[in-house]
C-alpha cells in the first residue's frame, strides 16, 4: 500500500480525555487516557506528543500508522503500537473511507509540563498544520 500524505480536507478525529492521574510510583509523571474516534476517511496531521511515552490499542476499524522514518503499518482491531518520547507520528489515519475506527491512547508525560502547557501539549501538530487544525476546530 502506498503511503498517503496528509489531506487537509479529511475530517479530524474526536478526542475524549477518559482519565488523568498523577503516578504515585513515578513522581513527576502523569498518565492520561484518550479515546480517539475517527469517522470514515479521518486523519490527524503529523504531530508529536510533548515528550510523552505513548501506547495505543485499536478498538475497532483499521488504521494507517507511521512513526519517524519507519515503514507505514496497517493496524486492525486488537492491534497496538508504542511511541517513544520525541517520536514523530507522521501518518495517523483511518484506512477506510466508509467505516469508522476507534482507538484508545495512553500517555505518560511529565506532570509539570502538562500543568504548565495544558492538554494541548498532548498532541503538538507540525507547524505547517497548526492553522489548518485551528480552523477545523472552529468549524466543529
N, CA, C and O atoms as a GROMACS GRO file, in nm:
protein
  560
    1UNK      N    1   0.085  -0.118   0.000
    1UNK     CA    2   0.000   0.000   0.000
    1UNK      C    3   0.089   0.124   0.000
    1UNK      O    4   0.186   0.133   0.076
    2UNK      N    5   0.056   0.218  -0.085
    2UNK     CA    6   0.132   0.342  -0.092
    2UNK      C    7   0.100   0.431   0.029
    2UNK      O    8  -0.015   0.439   0.072
    3UNK      N    9   0.204   0.496   0.082
    3UNK     CA   10   0.184   0.584   0.196
    3UNK      C   11   0.111   0.711   0.154
    3UNK      O   12   0.153   0.779   0.061
    4UNK      N   13   0.002   0.743   0.223
    4UNK     CA   14  -0.068   0.867   0.191
    4UNK      C   15   0.004   0.987   0.251
    4UNK      O   16   0.077   0.974   0.349
    5UNK      N   17  -0.018   1.103   0.193
    5UNK     CA   18   0.024   1.227   0.256
    5UNK      C   19  -0.100   1.286   0.324
    5UNK      O   20  -0.212   1.253   0.287
    6UNK      N   21  -0.079   1.370   0.422
    6UNK     CA   22  -0.193   1.426   0.494
    6UNK      C   23  -0.276   1.512   0.400
    6UNK      O   24  -0.224   1.598   0.329
    7UNK      N   25  -0.407   1.488   0.400
    7UNK     CA   26  -0.502   1.564   0.320
    7UNK      C   27  -0.579   1.656   0.414
    7UNK      O   28  -0.656   1.608   0.498
    8UNK      N   29  -0.560   1.788   0.403
    8UNK     CA   30  -0.628   1.880   0.495
    8UNK      C   31  -0.779   1.881   0.481
    8UNK      O   32  -0.848   1.940   0.565
    9UNK      N   33  -0.833   1.818   0.376
    9UNK     CA   34  -0.978   1.810   0.361
    9UNK      C   35  -1.039   1.695   0.440
    9UNK      O   36  -1.161   1.688   0.455
   10UNK      N   37  -0.956   1.604   0.492
   10UNK     CA   38  -1.006   1.492   0.572
   10UNK      C   39  -1.058   1.544   0.705
   10UNK      O   40  -1.006   1.642   0.759
   11UNK      N   41  -1.162   1.479   0.758
   11UNK     CA   42  -1.208   1.520   0.891
   11UNK      C   43  -1.106   1.482   0.998
   11UNK      O   44  -1.026   1.390   0.979
   12UNK      N   45  -1.110   1.554   1.109
   12UNK     CA   46  -1.029   1.519   1.226
   12UNK      C   47  -1.105   1.416   1.309
   12UNK      O   48  -1.226   1.400   1.294
   13UNK      N   49  -1.034   1.347   1.395
   13UNK     CA   50  -1.099   1.257   1.489
   13UNK      C   51  -1.156   1.334   1.607
   13UNK      O   52  -1.122   1.450   1.629
   14UNK      N   53  -1.241   1.268   1.681
   14UNK     CA   54  -1.295   1.323   1.805
   14UNK      C   55  -1.215   1.262   1.920
   14UNK      O   56  -1.203   1.140   1.930
   15UNK      N   57  -1.160   1.347   2.006
   15UNK     CA   58  -1.076   1.302   2.116
   15UNK      C   59  -1.144   1.334   2.248
   15UNK      O   60  -1.186   1.448   2.272
   16UNK      N   61  -1.156   1.232   2.334
   16UNK     CA   62  -1.215   1.248   2.467
   16UNK      C   63  -1.112   1.207   2.570
   16UNK      O   64  -1.056   1.098   2.563
   17UNK      N   65  -1.086   1.295   2.668
   17UNK     CA   66  -0.998   1.258   2.778
   17UNK      C   67  -1.077   1.166   2.871
   17UNK      O   68  -1.177   1.208   2.930
   18UNK      N   69  -1.032   1.041   2.882
   18UNK     CA   70  -1.102   0.942   2.964
   18UNK      C   71  -1.056   0.947   3.109
   18UNK      O   72  -1.136   0.926   3.201
   19UNK      N   73  -0.928   0.974   3.131
   19UNK     CA   74  -0.876   0.986   3.267
   19UNK      C   75  -0.743   1.060   3.266
   19UNK      O   76  -0.677   1.073   3.164
   20UNK      N   77  -0.706   1.107   3.385
   20UNK     CA   78  -0.578   1.174   3.407
   20UNK      C   79  -0.543   1.158   3.554
   20UNK      O   80  -0.616   1.204   3.641
   21UNK      N   81  -0.428   1.092   3.581
   21UNK     CA   82  -0.386   1.067   3.719
   21UNK      C   83  -0.237   1.091   3.734
   21UNK      O   84  -0.158   1.056   3.646
   22UNK      N   85  -0.198   1.152   3.845
   22UNK     CA   86  -0.057   1.162   3.880
   22UNK      C   87  -0.014   1.023   3.929
   22UNK      O   88  -0.086   0.959   4.004
   23UNK      N   89   0.103   0.979   3.885
   23UNK     CA   90   0.151   0.845   3.920
   23UNK      C   91   0.231   0.849   4.050
   23UNK      O   92   0.339   0.907   4.056
   24UNK      N   93   0.177   0.788   4.153
   24UNK     CA   94   0.244   0.790   4.284
   24UNK      C   95   0.373   0.709   4.285
   24UNK      O   96   0.463   0.737   4.365
   25UNK      N   97   0.385   0.610   4.197
   25UNK     CA   98   0.507   0.530   4.192
   25UNK      C   99   0.610   0.585   4.093
   25UNK      O  100   0.719   0.530   4.078
   26UNK      N  101   0.574   0.692   4.026
   26UNK     CA  102   0.665   0.762   3.933
   26UNK      C  103   0.651   0.911   3.956
   26UNK      O  104   0.586   0.980   3.877
   27UNK      N  105   0.711   0.962   4.063
   27UNK     CA  106   0.696   1.104   4.095
   27UNK      C  107   0.731   1.193   3.976
   27UNK      O  108   0.830   1.171   3.906
   28UNK      N  109   0.646   1.294   3.956
   28UNK     CA  110   0.668   1.388   3.846
   28UNK      C  111   0.607   1.344   3.715
   28UNK      O  112   0.623   1.412   3.613
   29UNK      N  113   0.536   1.231   3.714
   29UNK     CA  114   0.474   1.179   3.591
   29UNK      C  115   0.323   1.171   3.608
   29UNK      O  116   0.272   1.145   3.717
   30UNK      N  117   0.252   1.194   3.498
   30UNK     CA  118   0.106   1.182   3.493
   30UNK      C  119   0.071   1.088   3.378
   30UNK      O  120   0.134   1.091   3.273
   31UNK      N  121  -0.031   1.005   3.400
   31UNK     CA  122  -0.082   0.916   3.296
   31UNK      C  123  -0.216   0.973   3.248
   31UNK      O  124  -0.300   1.013   3.329
   32UNK      N  125  -0.233   0.977   3.117
   32UNK     CA  126  -0.356   1.031   3.056
   32UNK      C  127  -0.409   0.927   2.958
   32UNK      O  128  -0.334   0.872   2.878
   33UNK      N  129  -0.539   0.902   2.963
   33UNK     CA  130  -0.605   0.811   2.869
   33UNK      C  131  -0.694   0.889   2.775
   33UNK      O  132  -0.774   0.972   2.820
   34UNK      N  133  -0.682   0.864   2.647
   34UNK     CA  134  -0.763   0.932   2.545
   34UNK      C  135  -0.838   0.831   2.460
   34UNK      O  136  -0.780   0.732   2.416
   35UNK      N  137  -0.966   0.855   2.438
   35UNK     CA  138  -1.044   0.778   2.342
   35UNK      C  139  -1.047   0.859   2.213
   35UNK      O  140  -1.091   0.974   2.213
   36UNK      N  141  -1.002   0.800   2.104
   36UNK     CA  142  -0.998   0.869   1.975
   36UNK      C  143  -1.092   0.797   1.879
   36UNK      O  144  -1.079   0.678   1.855
   37UNK      N  145  -1.188   0.873   1.825
   37UNK     CA  146  -1.286   0.819   1.732
   37UNK      C  147  -1.266   0.886   1.597
   37UNK      O  148  -1.286   1.007   1.582
   38UNK      N  149  -1.227   0.806   1.499
   38UNK     CA  150  -1.206   0.855   1.363
   38UNK      C  151  -1.328   0.822   1.278
   38UNK      O  152  -1.360   0.704   1.260
   39UNK      N  153  -1.397   0.922   1.225
   39UNK     CA  154  -1.501   0.892   1.127
   39UNK      C  155  -1.436   0.838   1.000
   39UNK      O  156  -1.313   0.842   0.988
   40UNK      N  157  -1.514   0.788   0.906
   40UNK     CA  158  -1.456   0.743   0.780
   40UNK      C  159  -1.367   0.852   0.718
   40UNK      O  160  -1.403   0.969   0.719
   41UNK      N  161  -1.253   0.810   0.666
   41UNK     CA  162  -1.159   0.898   0.594
   41UNK      C  163  -1.091   1.003   0.683
   41UNK      O  164  -1.030   1.096   0.632
   42UNK      N  165  -1.101   0.989   0.814
   42UNK     CA  166  -1.040   1.087   0.904
   42UNK      C  167  -0.889   1.067   0.913
   42UNK      O  168  -0.838   0.958   0.890
   43UNK      N  169  -0.820   1.175   0.948
   43UNK     CA  170  -0.675   1.169   0.966
   43UNK      C  171  -0.633   1.281   1.060
   43UNK      O  172  -0.700   1.383   1.073
   44UNK      N  173  -0.520   1.260   1.123
   44UNK     CA  174  -0.458   1.361   1.207
   44UNK      C  175  -0.331   1.406   1.138
   44UNK      O  176  -0.256   1.322   1.090
   45UNK      N  177  -0.305   1.537   1.131
   45UNK     CA  178  -0.180   1.583   1.070
   45UNK      C  179  -0.058   1.529   1.145
   45UNK      O  180  -0.070   1.488   1.260
   46UNK      N  181   0.058   1.528   1.081
   46UNK     CA  182   0.180   1.488   1.151
   46UNK      C  183   0.196   1.565   1.282
   46UNK      O  184   0.168   1.685   1.289
   47UNK      N  185   0.241   1.493   1.385
   47UNK     CA  186   0.246   1.552   1.519
   47UNK      C  187   0.343   1.477   1.609
   47UNK      O  188   0.399   1.373   1.573
   48UNK      N  189   0.362   1.533   1.728
   48UNK     CA  190   0.438   1.472   1.837
   48UNK      C  191   0.351   1.479   1.963
   48UNK      O  192   0.244   1.540   1.962
   49UNK      N  193   0.399   1.416   2.070
   49UNK     CA  194   0.318   1.410   2.192
   49UNK      C  195   0.388   1.470   2.313
   49UNK      O  196   0.385   1.411   2.422
   50UNK      N  197   0.451   1.583   2.297
   50UNK     CA  198   0.504   1.660   2.409
   50UNK      C  199   0.605   1.586   2.496
   50UNK      O  200   0.616   1.615   2.615
   51UNK      N  201   0.678   1.493   2.438
   51UNK     CA  202   0.777   1.418   2.514
   51UNK      C  203   0.718   1.302   2.592
   51UNK      O  204   0.788   1.239   2.672
   52UNK      N  205   0.590   1.272   2.570
   52UNK     CA  206   0.525   1.161   2.640
   52UNK      C  207   0.565   1.027   2.579
   52UNK      O  208   0.598   1.018   2.460
   53UNK      N  209   0.562   0.924   2.661
   53UNK     CA  210   0.565   0.785   2.613
   53UNK      C  211   0.420   0.750   2.584
   53UNK      O  212   0.331   0.778   2.665
   54UNK      N  213   0.394   0.688   2.468
   54UNK     CA  214   0.258   0.667   2.422
   54UNK      C  215   0.238   0.521   2.381
   54UNK      O  216   0.324   0.462   2.316
   55UNK      N  217   0.125   0.465   2.421
   55UNK     CA  218   0.084   0.336   2.367
   55UNK      C  219  -0.061   0.350   2.322
   55UNK      O  220  -0.136   0.430   2.376
   56UNK      N  221  -0.098   0.271   2.222
   56UNK     CA  222  -0.233   0.279   2.168
   56UNK      C  223  -0.284   0.140   2.136
   56UNK      O  224  -0.207   0.050   2.103
   57UNK      N  225  -0.416   0.124   2.145
   57UNK     CA  226  -0.481  -0.004   2.119
   57UNK      C  227  -0.603   0.021   2.031
   57UNK      O  228  -0.686   0.106   2.064
   58UNK      N  229  -0.615  -0.050   1.919
   58UNK     CA  230  -0.726  -0.032   1.826
   58UNK      C  231  -0.848  -0.110   1.874
   58UNK      O  232  -0.843  -0.233   1.886
   59UNK      N  233  -0.956  -0.038   1.900
   59UNK     CA  234  -1.081  -0.098   1.948
   59UNK      C  235  -1.169  -0.144   1.832
   59UNK      O  236  -1.238  -0.246   1.843
   60UNK      N  237  -1.168  -0.069   1.722
   60UNK     CA  238  -1.247  -0.106   1.605
   60UNK      C  239  -1.189  -0.040   1.481
   60UNK      O  240  -1.123   0.063   1.489
   61UNK      N  241  -1.213  -0.102   1.366
   61UNK     CA  242  -1.166  -0.047   1.240
   61UNK      C  243  -1.019  -0.078   1.214
   61UNK      O  244  -0.959  -0.164   1.278
   62UNK      N  245  -0.964  -0.005   1.118
   62UNK     CA  246  -0.826  -0.025   1.074
   62UNK      C  247  -0.761   0.111   1.055
   62UNK      O  248  -0.820   0.203   0.999
   63UNK      N  249  -0.638   0.123   1.105
   63UNK     CA  250  -0.565   0.249   1.099
   63UNK      C  251  -0.438   0.237   1.016
   63UNK      O  252  -0.378   0.130   1.007
   64UNK      N  253  -0.398   0.349   0.957
   64UNK     CA  254  -0.268   0.363   0.893
   64UNK      C  255  -0.181   0.440   0.991
   64UNK      O  256  -0.224   0.542   1.046
   65UNK      N  257  -0.060   0.391   1.014
   65UNK     CA  258   0.023   0.445   1.119
   65UNK      C  259   0.169   0.447   1.074
   65UNK      O  260   0.220   0.345   1.028
   66UNK      N  261   0.235   0.562   1.087
   66UNK     CA  262   0.377   0.572   1.052
   66UNK      C  263   0.448   0.656   1.157
   66UNK      O  264   0.407   0.768   1.187
   67UNK      N  265   0.556   0.601   1.211
   67UNK     CA  266   0.638   0.670   1.310
   67UNK      C  267   0.775   0.699   1.250
   67UNK      O  268   0.836   0.613   1.187
   68UNK      N  269   0.822   0.820   1.271
   68UNK     CA  270   0.956   0.860   1.225
   68UNK      C  271   0.975   0.817   1.080
   68UNK      O  272   0.890   0.846   0.995
   69UNK      N  273   1.083   0.748   1.049
   69UNK     CA  274   1.110   0.704   0.912
   69UNK      C  275   1.085   0.555   0.893
   69UNK      O  276   1.130   0.496   0.795
   70UNK      N  277   1.014   0.495   0.988
   70UNK     CA  278   0.981   0.352   0.977
   70UNK      C  279   0.876   0.333   0.867
   70UNK      O  280   0.807   0.428   0.830
   71UNK      N  281   0.862   0.212   0.815
   71UNK     CA  282   0.757   0.186   0.716
   71UNK      C  283   0.618   0.206   0.778
   71UNK      O  284   0.599   0.185   0.898
   72UNK      N  285   0.523   0.245   0.696
   72UNK     CA  286   0.385   0.259   0.742
   72UNK      C  287   0.331   0.122   0.780
   72UNK      O  288   0.364   0.021   0.717
   73UNK      N  289   0.249   0.119   0.884
   73UNK     CA  290   0.184  -0.004   0.927
   73UNK      C  291   0.033   0.009   0.909
   73UNK      O  292  -0.022   0.119   0.920
   74UNK      N  293  -0.032  -0.102   0.882
   74UNK     CA  294  -0.177  -0.112   0.882
   74UNK      C  295  -0.213  -0.190   1.008
   74UNK      O  296  -0.174  -0.305   1.023
   75UNK      N  297  -0.287  -0.125   1.098
   75UNK     CA  298  -0.316  -0.186   1.228
   75UNK      C  299  -0.467  -0.200   1.244
   75UNK      O  300  -0.541  -0.101   1.239
   76UNK      N  301  -0.512  -0.323   1.262
   76UNK     CA  302  -0.655  -0.354   1.273
   76UNK      C  303  -0.696  -0.376   1.418
   76UNK      O  304  -0.613  -0.375   1.508
   77UNK      N  305  -0.825  -0.395   1.438
   77UNK     CA  306  -0.884  -0.420   1.570
   77UNK      C  307  -0.800  -0.522   1.646
   77UNK      O  308  -0.766  -0.628   1.594
   78UNK      N  309  -0.766  -0.486   1.771
   78UNK     CA  310  -0.686  -0.574   1.854
   78UNK      C  311  -0.537  -0.547   1.844
   78UNK      O  312  -0.459  -0.601   1.924
   79UNK      N  313  -0.495  -0.465   1.749
   79UNK     CA  314  -0.354  -0.432   1.732
   79UNK      C  315  -0.316  -0.313   1.819
   79UNK      O  316  -0.402  -0.240   1.868
   80UNK      N  317  -0.187  -0.296   1.838
   80UNK     CA  318  -0.140  -0.186   1.921
   80UNK      C  319  -0.007  -0.134   1.868
   80UNK      O  320   0.055  -0.194   1.780
   81UNK      N  321   0.037  -0.021   1.925
   81UNK     CA  322   0.169   0.032   1.894
   81UNK      C  323   0.220   0.114   2.011
   81UNK      O  324   0.146   0.150   2.102
   82UNK      N  325   0.350   0.144   2.005
   82UNK     CA  326   0.418   0.223   2.107
   82UNK      C  327   0.493   0.336   2.039
   82UNK      O  328   0.553   0.317   1.933
   83UNK      N  329   0.489   0.454   2.100
   83UNK     CA  330   0.566   0.570   2.052
   83UNK      C  331   0.658   0.614   2.164
   83UNK      O  332   0.612   0.653   2.271
   84UNK      N  333   0.788   0.609   2.140
   84UNK     CA  334   0.885   0.656   2.239
   84UNK      C  335   0.878   0.808   2.250
   84UNK      O  336   0.836   0.874   2.155
   85UNK      N  337   0.918   0.864   2.363
   85UNK     CA  338   0.920   1.009   2.378
   85UNK      C  339   0.997   1.074   2.262
   85UNK      O  340   1.106   1.030   2.226
   86UNK      N  341   0.938   1.180   2.205
   86UNK     CA  342   1.001   1.251   2.093
   86UNK      C  343   0.968   1.195   1.957
   86UNK      O  344   1.006   1.254   1.856
   87UNK      N  345   0.898   1.083   1.951
   87UNK     CA  346   0.863   1.020   1.823
   87UNK      C  347   0.781   1.117   1.737
   87UNK      O  348   0.698   1.192   1.788
   88UNK      N  349   0.807   1.113   1.607
   88UNK     CA  350   0.731   1.195   1.511
   88UNK      C  351   0.626   1.104   1.447
   88UNK      O  352   0.660   1.014   1.371
   89UNK      N  353   0.500   1.127   1.479
   89UNK     CA  354   0.389   1.047   1.427
   89UNK      C  355   0.349   1.107   1.292
   89UNK      O  356   0.270   1.202   1.285
   90UNK      N  357   0.404   1.053   1.186
   90UNK     CA  358   0.389   1.110   1.052
   90UNK      C  359   0.256   1.078   0.984
   90UNK      O  360   0.201   1.161   0.912
   91UNK      N  361   0.203   0.957   1.007
   91UNK     CA  362   0.074   0.919   0.950
   91UNK      C  363  -0.012   0.861   1.060
   91UNK      O  364   0.028   0.768   1.129
   92UNK      N  365  -0.132   0.916   1.075
   92UNK     CA  366  -0.232   0.866   1.168
   92UNK      C  367  -0.366   0.885   1.098
   92UNK      O  368  -0.420   0.995   1.096
   93UNK      N  369  -0.419   0.776   1.040
   93UNK     CA  370  -0.539   0.791   0.956
   93UNK      C  371  -0.626   0.667   0.962
   93UNK      O  372  -0.578   0.556   0.985
   94UNK      N  373  -0.755   0.689   0.942
   94UNK     CA  374  -0.848   0.578   0.925
   94UNK      C  375  -0.822   0.520   0.786
   94UNK      O  376  -0.820   0.594   0.688
   95UNK      N  377  -0.802   0.390   0.777
   95UNK     CA  378  -0.774   0.326   0.649
   95UNK      C  379  -0.899   0.317   0.562
   95UNK      O  380  -0.888   0.295   0.441
   96UNK      N  381  -1.018   0.335   0.621
   96UNK     CA  382  -1.143   0.318   0.547
   96UNK      C  383  -1.208   0.452   0.513
   96UNK      O  384  -1.208   0.546   0.594
   97UNK      N  385  -1.262   0.459   0.394
   97UNK     CA  386  -1.338   0.577   0.353
   97UNK      C  387  -1.486   0.561   0.388
   97UNK      O  388  -1.564   0.655   0.370
   98UNK      N  389  -1.526   0.442   0.439
   98UNK     CA  390  -1.668   0.416   0.466
   98UNK      C  391  -1.698   0.373   0.610
   98UNK      O  392  -1.813   0.386   0.654
   99UNK      N  393  -1.599   0.322   0.683
   99UNK     CA  394  -1.621   0.271   0.819
   99UNK      C  395  -1.543   0.353   0.921
   99UNK      O  396  -1.431   0.396   0.892
  100UNK      N  397  -1.599   0.375   1.040
  100UNK     CA  398  -1.524   0.446   1.144
  100UNK      C  399  -1.416   0.357   1.205
  100UNK      O  400  -1.415   0.236   1.183
  101UNK      N  401  -1.326   0.417   1.279
  101UNK     CA  402  -1.223   0.346   1.354
  101UNK      C  403  -1.209   0.413   1.490
  101UNK      O  404  -1.221   0.535   1.501
  102UNK      N  405  -1.184   0.334   1.593
  102UNK     CA  406  -1.171   0.386   1.729
  102UNK      C  407  -1.048   0.323   1.793
  102UNK      O  408  -1.022   0.204   1.777
  103UNK      N  409  -0.973   0.405   1.867
  103UNK     CA  410  -0.859   0.352   1.940
  103UNK      C  411  -0.843   0.425   2.072
  103UNK      O  412  -0.890   0.537   2.090
  104UNK      N  413  -0.774   0.358   2.165
  104UNK     CA  414  -0.750   0.415   2.296
  104UNK      C  415  -0.601   0.440   2.312
  104UNK      O  416  -0.519   0.354   2.281
  105UNK      N  417  -0.567   0.560   2.360
  105UNK     CA  418  -0.428   0.602   2.372
  105UNK      C  419  -0.396   0.627   2.520
  105UNK      O  420  -0.474   0.691   2.591
  106UNK      N  421  -0.282   0.577   2.564
  106UNK     CA  422  -0.233   0.604   2.699
  106UNK      C  423  -0.101   0.679   2.686
  106UNK      O  424  -0.010   0.634   2.618
  107UNK      N  425  -0.092   0.794   2.753
  107UNK     CA  426   0.029   0.876   2.751
  107UNK      C  427   0.083   0.891   2.892
  107UNK      O  428   0.007   0.911   2.986
  108UNK      N  429   0.214   0.881   2.908
  108UNK     CA  430   0.280   0.912   3.034
  108UNK      C  431   0.370   1.031   3.006
  108UNK      O  432   0.462   1.025   2.925
  109UNK      N  433   0.341   1.141   3.076
  109UNK     CA  434   0.406   1.269   3.048
  109UNK      C  435   0.452   1.334   3.178
  109UNK      O  436   0.400   1.302   3.285
  110UNK      N  437   0.546   1.423   3.169
  110UNK     CA  438   0.591   1.498   3.286
  110UNK      C  439   0.475   1.584   3.337
  110UNK      O  440   0.416   1.662   3.262
  111UNK      N  441   0.443   1.568   3.465
  111UNK     CA  442   0.332   1.641   3.526
  111UNK      C  443   0.350   1.792   3.511
  111UNK      O  444   0.256   1.863   3.475
  112UNK      N  445   0.470   1.840   3.539
  112UNK     CA  446   0.495   1.985   3.533
  112UNK      C  447   0.469   2.038   3.393
  112UNK      O  448   0.413   2.147   3.378
  113UNK      N  449   0.509   1.966   3.291
  113UNK     CA  450   0.488   2.010   3.153
  113UNK      C  451   0.339   2.014   3.120
  113UNK      O  452   0.291   2.110   3.058
  114UNK      N  453   0.265   1.912   3.160
  114UNK     CA  454   0.121   1.907   3.136
  114UNK      C  455   0.051   2.021   3.209
  114UNK      O  456  -0.037   2.086   3.152
  115UNK      N  457   0.089   2.046   3.333
  115UNK     CA  458   0.025   2.154   3.410
  115UNK      C  459   0.061   2.291   3.353
  115UNK      O  460  -0.023   2.381   3.352
  116UNK      N  461   0.184   2.307   3.306
  116UNK     CA  462   0.228   2.436   3.252
  116UNK      C  463   0.165   2.465   3.114
  116UNK      O  464   0.121   2.577   3.088
  117UNK      N  465   0.161   2.364   3.028
  117UNK     CA  466   0.117   2.386   2.889
  117UNK      C  467  -0.027   2.345   2.863
  117UNK      O  468  -0.082   2.381   2.759
  118UNK      N  469  -0.088   2.270   2.953
  118UNK     CA  470  -0.226   2.228   2.936
  118UNK      C  471  -0.239   2.108   2.843
  118UNK      O  472  -0.139   2.058   2.793
  119UNK      N  473  -0.362   2.063   2.821
  119UNK     CA  474  -0.384   1.941   2.743
  119UNK      C  475  -0.338   1.951   2.596
  119UNK      O  476  -0.320   1.849   2.531
  120UNK      N  477  -0.321   2.072   2.545
  120UNK     CA  478  -0.273   2.089   2.408
  120UNK      C  479  -0.135   2.031   2.386
  120UNK      O  480  -0.097   2.004   2.272
  121UNK      N  481  -0.058   2.012   2.493
  121UNK     CA  482   0.077   1.955   2.481
  121UNK      C  483   0.070   1.808   2.441
  121UNK      O  484   0.169   1.753   2.391
  122UNK      N  485  -0.044   1.743   2.462
  122UNK     CA  486  -0.056   1.601   2.433
  122UNK      C  487  -0.049   1.570   2.284
  122UNK      O  488  -0.004   1.462   2.245
  123UNK      N  489  -0.094   1.663   2.201
  123UNK     CA  490  -0.085   1.648   2.055
  123UNK      C  491  -0.034   1.780   2.000
  123UNK      O  492  -0.107   1.879   1.993
  124UNK      N  493   0.093   1.781   1.960
  124UNK     CA  494   0.158   1.901   1.907
  124UNK      C  495   0.175   1.884   1.756
  124UNK      O  496   0.264   1.811   1.710
  125UNK      N  497   0.089   1.952   1.680
  125UNK     CA  498   0.091   1.939   1.534
  125UNK      C  499   0.214   2.005   1.474
  125UNK      O  500   0.263   2.106   1.525
  126UNK      N  501   0.264   1.947   1.365
  126UNK     CA  502   0.372   2.011   1.291
  126UNK      C  503   0.329   2.152   1.252
  126UNK      O  504   0.212   2.175   1.222
  127UNK      N  505   0.422   2.244   1.254
  127UNK     CA  506   0.395   2.387   1.236
  127UNK      C  507   0.307   2.417   1.114
  127UNK      O  508   0.217   2.500   1.122
  128UNK      N  509   0.332   2.350   1.002
  128UNK     CA  510   0.257   2.382   0.880
  128UNK      C  511   0.109   2.343   0.888
  128UNK      O  512   0.030   2.383   0.802
  129UNK      N  513   0.069   2.266   0.992
  129UNK     CA  514  -0.070   2.222   1.004
  129UNK      C  515  -0.145   2.288   1.119
  129UNK      O  516  -0.265   2.266   1.135
  130UNK      N  517  -0.079   2.368   1.200
  130UNK     CA  518  -0.142   2.429   1.317
  130UNK      C  519  -0.263   2.513   1.278
  130UNK      O  520  -0.369   2.500   1.339
  131UNK      N  521  -0.250   2.599   1.177
  131UNK     CA  522  -0.362   2.684   1.136
  131UNK      C  523  -0.476   2.602   1.076
  131UNK      O  524  -0.593   2.635   1.098
  132UNK      N  525  -0.444   2.498   1.002
  132UNK     CA  526  -0.547   2.411   0.943
  132UNK      C  527  -0.630   2.347   1.055
  132UNK      O  528  -0.753   2.347   1.049
  133UNK      N  529  -0.563   2.294   1.156
  133UNK     CA  530  -0.633   2.231   1.268
  133UNK      C  531  -0.717   2.333   1.342
  133UNK      O  532  -0.831   2.305   1.379
  134UNK      N  533  -0.663   2.452   1.366
  134UNK     CA  534  -0.738   2.556   1.437
  134UNK      C  535  -0.867   2.591   1.361
  134UNK      O  536  -0.972   2.606   1.424
  135UNK      N  537  -0.860   2.604   1.230
  135UNK     CA  538  -0.980   2.632   1.150
  135UNK      C  539  -1.081   2.518   1.160
  135UNK      O  540  -1.201   2.543   1.174
  136UNK      N  541  -1.033   2.395   1.155
  136UNK     CA  542  -1.124   2.281   1.164
  136UNK      C  543  -1.192   2.276   1.302
  136UNK      O  544  -1.310   2.242   1.312
  137UNK      N  545  -1.117   2.309   1.406
  137UNK     CA  546  -1.174   2.306   1.541
  137UNK      C  547  -1.281   2.414   1.558
  137UNK      O  548  -1.378   2.394   1.630
  138UNK      N  549  -1.264   2.528   1.493
  138UNK     CA  550  -1.364   2.635   1.499
  138UNK      C  551  -1.492   2.594   1.428
  138UNK      O  552  -1.601   2.640   1.466
  139UNK      N  553  -1.481   2.510   1.326
  139UNK     CA  554  -1.597   2.467   1.249
  139UNK      C  555  -1.679   2.362   1.320
  139UNK      O  556  -1.795   2.338   1.284
  140UNK      N  557  -1.621   2.296   1.423
  140UNK     CA  558  -1.694   2.190   1.495
  140UNK      C  559  -1.802   2.248   1.582
  140UNK      O  560  -1.873   2.174   1.649
   0.00000   0.00000   0.00000
